[in-house]
Amino acid sequence: MMRKDKPYYLWIDQNGVIERAYTVAELRQKCGGGRVTKMYQDRPRIELDGTIGKMREAIHTGYVVGQRWFTQFAPVEKPI
């Protein structure tokens, strides 16, 4: 079902399988249910001056739904 008020997100799992959903709840339903947890990645911290710092920080990169790990991609519109 297409909704004009909100764009759908593209979700890609660890095997490269693509799902399209508006929300995490809809993604969970399409995957057959299961527990949903946030997925994080450890990355170096970028300082205000643009240099890479010595400290590291956790970045929220996606969701784990059941046995599948999803990364979310949002549509971007940029005027030329």
C-alpha positions in Angstrom: 0.0 0.0 0.0 1.5 3.3 -1.1 1.2 6.2 1.3 1.7 9.7 0.0 2.2 11.4 3.4 5.3 9.3 4.4 8.0 7.8 2.2 8.8 4.1 2.7 12.2 2.9 3.7 14.4 0.4 2.0 15.7 -2.3 4.3 18.5 -4.6 3.3 19.4 -7.7 5.4 22.8 -9.4 5.8 22.1 -11.6 2.8 21.2 -8.7 0.5 17.5 -9.4 0.6 15.5 -6.2 0.1 12.3 -5.3 2.0 10.2 -2.1 1.8 8.4 -0.9 4.8 7.2 2.4 6.4 8.0 1.5 10.0 9.9 -1.1 12.0 6.6 -2.6 13.1 5.6 -3.2 9.4 9.1 -4.6 8.7 8.6 -7.1 11.6 5.2 -8.1 10.3 6.7 -8.7 6.8 9.5 -10.9 8.2 7.1 -13.1 10.1 7.5 -11.6 13.5 10.2 -12.1 16.1 12.0 -9.9 18.6 13.2 -6.5 17.4 16.4 -5.0 18.8 18.6 -2.1 17.7 21.9 -2.8 16.0 24.9 -0.6 16.7 28.4 -0.3 15.1 31.5 1.0 16.8 33.1 3.8 14.9 35.8 6.4 15.5 34.5 9.7 16.8 34.8 12.7 14.3 35.9 15.8 16.1 34.4 19.3 15.5 37.4 20.3 13.4 36.9 17.2 11.1 39.7 15.1 12.4 39.3 11.5 13.6 39.6 11.4 17.4 41.1 8.7 19.6 37.7 7.9 21.2 35.2 5.6 19.7 31.4 5.8 19.8 28.5 3.5 19.1 26.3 4.5 16.1 22.7 3.1 15.6 22.9 1.5 12.2 19.8 -0.7 11.9 17.6 -3.4 13.5 17.8 -7.1 14.2 14.4 -8.7 13.5 14.3 -12.3 14.5 17.3 -13.9 12.7 17.8 -11.1 10.2 20.0 -8.0 10.5 18.6 -5.0 8.6 20.2 -1.7 7.6 17.8 1.1 6.8 18.1 3.4 3.8 15.9 6.5 3.5 15.1 8.3 0.2 17.0 11.5 -0.3 16.0 14.4 -2.5 18.6 17.0 -3.4 17.9 19.9 -5.7 20.4 20.4 -8.5 
